[in-house]
Structure formats: C-alpha cells, structure tokens
Amino acid sequence: SANQDLKPDGSNILSFLASLPKEHLDTLSDWLKTMTEGRYGLQIISADIGDGDSGPDDFRLTGADITNLYLKDFHTKTHVSPANAGVGLSQILPVLGSLLANFAPRPPGQRRNMTLNVSRKDRLLLIEQPELHLHPRMQAELADVFIHALFELSKPQGEGRAQLIVETHSEPLLLRLQKLMARGHLQPEDVSIIYVDQFPGGGNLAQELRMNGDGSFRDSWPLSFSELRWAEMGD
C-alpha cells in the first residue's frame, strides 16, 4: 500500500502501519513485546483463512480473509485483531506509530514527505496521557520504549535534537525513569519533570522537580501530592 502520514488522532493507524517498511514494523513489534512481556508482536497478513488453517509460521489465523494488521499472540499461537486484545493495546498503537513517524530514520529512497517525518534535524513530539487503559507494568515498560525511541532510534539522523513532551499522571512511568537514571541509562539533564499544581482558590503553578544522578529528587514533592499520599496511608 502507499505510504501515508499518521493522523494526529491516530484514526488511520492500521493503514499507516501497513505502509511502513519492514524494519520499522519490526521495531514497533519489538516495542509491543517489551510492553507485554513477550506475549504480543505485530504482523501484516494477507491470506484467505478459509476454515482457520495455519499460516506459514504455524500460527492459527483468526479474523477476516483480507490483508490486515494483526497482533501475534505467542501464548496462544494465534493472530488476533488489536480490537480483540484490549483497549490499552489498541490505544497504544498510535502512540508507538507517532514515535516511529517522528524519530525513526527514513529508509533509503523514501521521499521526505512520505510516512516518516525525519527531514528536520530537530524533532518534537507531544503525547497526552499515553498510560490510559494500560496495566501499571505496561506503563513502566512504556518509559523504556520512549527512551529507546529518543536515544537509539533517532541516533542515525545526525546531531539534531529529539525531544518528547508527555503529559501524564502515571506513577509507574515516573518510577521507571528514576530506575533508569539510578542504573546510569539516563542523566539528570536528559529528563525534566514539570509538576502542575492547582491552588484551592483558583490558578495553577508549574514547577520543575529536579533529579539527582541516582534517580532521587532534589526538590520536594508539592504539598497537594504529599497530602494525598499521607491521607491514603494514614487513618
């Protein structure tokens, strides 16, 4: 199929992924494996499934007899549609697709205005609440995917700046960032945590929570966040 751009709302995610070169589809499949502890990969299938015969890889085919995008379930040895694997996985596919579109290197011969937007040296992607409908463990693994996209996938593109801004309420995602920093995979200058607090009488305050090299915070958590934790652990 023809290459195409991914829409901001992710509504054309299936056709977008189907248009990707194999190496980028394999990258996204590896990200899914990371997030699902090895259960799900991604595969494009074009076959007449008939009565549910096995495909060339001995996975049983389930679904429509058309070219489509499937999740490869390594536990049940079946191919299932993203819609049948849970809302969280269906929702995260556009997020992963956006990472590819913004940070993956363009394959040789691909025009600048097609599929992978890598003509700019400086790249910026904004994502809102990617953790919705995801299991806490998957939220943490998503942090690893973000770091891989920023620091590994975007490397071959020269010295341009790759930046990701994520609006999130996910504590597991933040904890994984702290863990990565404590293990030396991140430096304090690689991450900026901005906490937005709301005053009781109206108005908001945005403040940076600086981090140490061991993953701990140099600045105290805002009062409203601390009060909530103590309330839940108290009486």
C-alpha positions as CSV (number, residue, x, y, z in Angstrom):
1,S,0.0,0.0,0.0
2,A,1.0,3.6,-0.5
3,N,3.0,5.4,2.2
4,Q,1.0,7.9,4.2
5,D,1.1,10.3,7.2
6,L,-0.2,9.3,10.6
7,K,-3.2,11.5,11.6
8,P,-2.8,13.3,14.9
9,D,-5.8,11.4,16.4
10,G,-4.4,8.0,15.2
11,S,-7.6,7.2,13.3
12,N,-5.7,5.7,10.3
13,I,-3.2,3.8,12.4
14,L,-3.8,0.4,10.7
15,S,-3.2,1.7,7.2
16,F,-0.3,3.8,8.4
17,L,1.4,0.8,10.0
18,A,0.7,-1.4,7.0
19,S,2.5,1.2,4.8
20,L,5.7,1.1,6.9
21,P,8.9,-0.5,5.7
22,K,9.5,-3.9,7.3
23,E,12.4,-2.7,9.5
24,H,10.2,-0.1,11.2
25,L,7.3,-2.5,11.6
26,D,9.7,-4.9,13.2
27,T,10.8,-2.1,15.6
28,L,7.2,-1.5,16.7
29,S,6.7,-5.2,17.1
30,D,9.7,-5.4,19.4
31,W,8.3,-2.5,21.4
32,L,5.0,-4.4,21.9
33,K,6.9,-7.4,23.0
34,T,8.7,-5.3,25.6
35,M,5.5,-3.8,26.9
36,T,3.6,-7.2,27.1
37,E,6.5,-9.3,28.5
38,G,6.9,-11.1,25.2
39,R,3.3,-12.0,24.6
40,Y,2.4,-9.8,21.6
41,G,4.1,-8.9,18.4
42,L,2.8,-7.3,15.2
43,Q,2.4,-8.7,11.8
44,I,0.8,-7.9,8.4
45,I,-1.1,-10.9,6.9
46,S,-2.6,-11.2,3.5
47,A,-4.4,-14.6,3.3
48,D,-7.6,-16.4,2.7
49,I,-8.0,-18.1,6.1
50,G,-10.7,-20.5,5.0
51,D,-11.7,-22.6,8.0
52,G,-8.9,-21.2,10.2
53,D,-5.9,-23.0,8.7
54,S,-2.4,-22.3,10.0
55,G,-0.3,-19.7,8.3
56,P,3.3,-20.2,7.0
57,D,4.6,-19.6,10.6
58,D,2.3,-22.3,12.1
59,F,0.2,-19.6,13.8
60,R,-3.6,-20.3,13.5
61,L,-5.3,-17.5,11.6
62,T,-8.5,-15.9,13.1
63,G,-10.4,-13.0,11.6
64,A,-11.3,-11.8,8.2
65,D,-9.8,-13.2,5.0
66,I,-8.3,-9.9,3.9
67,T,-4.9,-8.1,4.1
68,N,-4.9,-6.7,7.7
69,L,-2.7,-5.9,10.7
70,Y,-2.7,-8.5,13.5
71,L,-1.3,-9.0,16.9
72,K,0.8,-12.1,17.0
73,D,-0.1,-13.9,20.3
74,F,2.9,-16.0,21.3
75,H,1.0,-17.6,24.2
76,T,-2.0,-19.0,22.3
77,K,-0.2,-19.3,18.9
78,T,-2.9,-17.2,17.2
79,H,-3.2,-14.0,15.3
80,V,-5.8,-11.7,16.8
81,S,-7.1,-8.2,15.8
82,P,-5.9,-5.3,18.0
83,A,-9.5,-4.7,19.0
84,N,-9.8,-8.2,20.5
85,A,-6.6,-7.8,22.6
86,G,-7.9,-5.0,24.9
87,V,-8.5,-1.3,24.7
88,G,-5.0,-0.5,26.1
89,L,-3.1,-2.2,23.2
90,S,-5.4,-0.6,20.6
91,Q,-4.8,2.8,22.1
92,I,-1.0,2.5,22.4
93,L,-0.5,1.6,18.7
94,P,-1.0,5.3,17.6
95,V,1.5,6.3,20.3
96,L,4.1,3.9,19.1
97,G,3.4,4.8,15.5
98,S,3.9,8.5,16.3
99,L,7.3,7.6,17.8
100,L,8.3,5.9,14.6
101,A,6.9,8.8,12.4
102,N,8.9,11.4,14.4
103,F,12.1,9.6,15.4
104,A,12.8,6.7,13.0
105,P,15.3,7.2,10.2
106,R,13.9,7.4,6.7
107,P,14.7,4.3,4.6
108,P,16.9,4.9,1.5
109,G,14.9,6.2,-1.4
110,Q,11.8,7.3,0.5
111,R,10.7,10.8,-0.2
112,R,10.8,13.4,2.6
113,N,7.1,13.9,2.7
114,M,6.1,10.3,3.0
115,T,5.3,8.4,6.2
116,L,8.4,9.1,8.3
117,N,8.8,12.7,9.1
118,V,12.6,12.9,9.5
119,S,13.5,15.8,7.2
120,R,14.0,18.2,10.2
121,K,17.1,18.0,12.4
122,D,15.1,19.0,15.5
123,R,12.2,16.8,16.2
124,L,9.5,17.3,18.8
125,L,6.5,15.1,19.7
126,L,3.8,15.8,22.3
127,I,1.8,12.9,23.8
128,E,-1.2,13.2,26.1
129,Q,-1.8,10.6,28.8
130,P,-0.4,7.5,27.0
131,E,-1.0,5.4,30.1
132,L,-4.8,5.3,29.8
133,H,-6.2,1.7,29.9
134,L,-2.7,0.3,30.3
135,H,-1.7,-2.1,33.1
136,P,0.8,-0.4,35.6
137,R,3.6,-2.7,34.4
138,M,3.0,-1.7,30.8
139,Q,3.1,1.9,31.8
140,A,6.5,1.4,33.2
141,E,7.7,-0.5,30.1
142,L,6.4,2.4,28.0
143,A,9.1,4.5,29.6
144,D,11.7,2.1,28.2
145,V,10.2,2.5,24.7
146,F,10.3,6.3,25.0
147,I,14.0,6.2,25.9
148,H,14.8,3.8,23.1
149,A,13.0,6.0,20.5
150,L,14.8,9.1,21.7
151,F,18.3,7.8,22.3
152,E,18.6,4.8,20.0
153,L,16.2,5.1,17.1
154,S,16.9,8.8,16.4
155,K,20.7,8.4,16.6
156,P,21.5,7.8,12.9
157,Q,19.9,11.1,11.9
158,G,22.8,13.3,12.9
159,E,23.1,15.9,15.6
160,G,19.6,17.2,15.6
161,R,17.7,17.4,18.9
162,A,15.0,14.8,19.6
163,Q,12.5,15.8,22.3
164,L,9.4,14.2,23.7
165,I,6.9,16.0,25.9
166,V,4.5,13.7,27.8
167,E,1.5,14.9,29.8
168,T,0.9,12.0,32.3
169,H,-0.5,11.0,35.7
170,S,1.4,7.7,35.6
171,E,3.5,7.0,38.7
172,P,4.8,3.7,37.2
173,L,6.2,5.6,34.2
174,L,7.9,8.1,36.5
175,L,9.3,5.3,38.7
176,R,10.8,3.6,35.7
177,L,12.6,6.8,34.7
178,Q,14.0,7.0,38.2
179,K,15.2,3.4,37.9
180,L,16.8,4.0,34.5
181,M,18.6,7.1,36.0
182,A,19.8,5.1,39.0
183,R,21.3,2.5,36.7
184,G,23.1,5.1,34.6
185,H,21.0,4.8,31.5
186,L,19.8,8.4,31.9
187,Q,21.4,11.6,33.2
188,P,19.6,14.3,35.1
189,E,19.9,16.7,32.1
190,D,18.0,14.1,29.9
191,V,14.8,14.5,31.9
192,S,12.7,17.4,33.0
193,I,9.8,16.7,35.4
194,I,7.3,19.6,35.5
195,Y,4.6,19.3,38.1
196,V,1.4,21.4,37.6
197,D,-0.4,22.1,40.9
198,Q,-3.8,23.7,41.3
199,F,-4.5,26.2,44.0
200,P,-7.8,25.8,46.0
201,G,-8.8,29.4,45.2
202,G,-8.0,29.1,41.5
203,G,-5.0,29.3,39.4
204,N,-2.1,26.9,38.7
205,L,1.5,26.7,39.5
206,A,4.1,24.8,37.3
207,Q,7.3,23.8,39.0
208,E,10.3,21.7,38.0
209,L,11.2,18.8,40.2
210,R,14.9,18.4,39.7
211,M,16.5,15.0,39.9
212,N,19.8,13.6,41.2
213,G,22.1,11.2,39.3
214,D,20.8,8.3,41.5
215,G,17.2,8.9,40.4
216,S,16.1,10.7,43.6
217,F,14.5,14.1,43.6
218,R,16.4,17.2,44.7
219,D,13.2,19.1,45.2
220,S,10.3,18.2,47.5
221,W,7.0,17.0,46.0
222,P,4.3,19.6,46.0
223,L,2.2,19.7,49.1
224,S,-1.0,18.5,47.5
225,F,0.6,15.4,46.2
226,S,2.2,14.6,49.6
227,E,-1.0,15.2,51.4
228,L,-2.8,12.7,49.2
229,R,-0.2,10.0,49.9
230,W,-0.3,10.5,53.6
231,A,-4.1,10.5,53.6
232,E,-4.2,7.2,51.8
233,M,-1.6,5.6,54.1
234,G,-3.0,7.1,57.3
235,D,-6.2,6.6,59.1
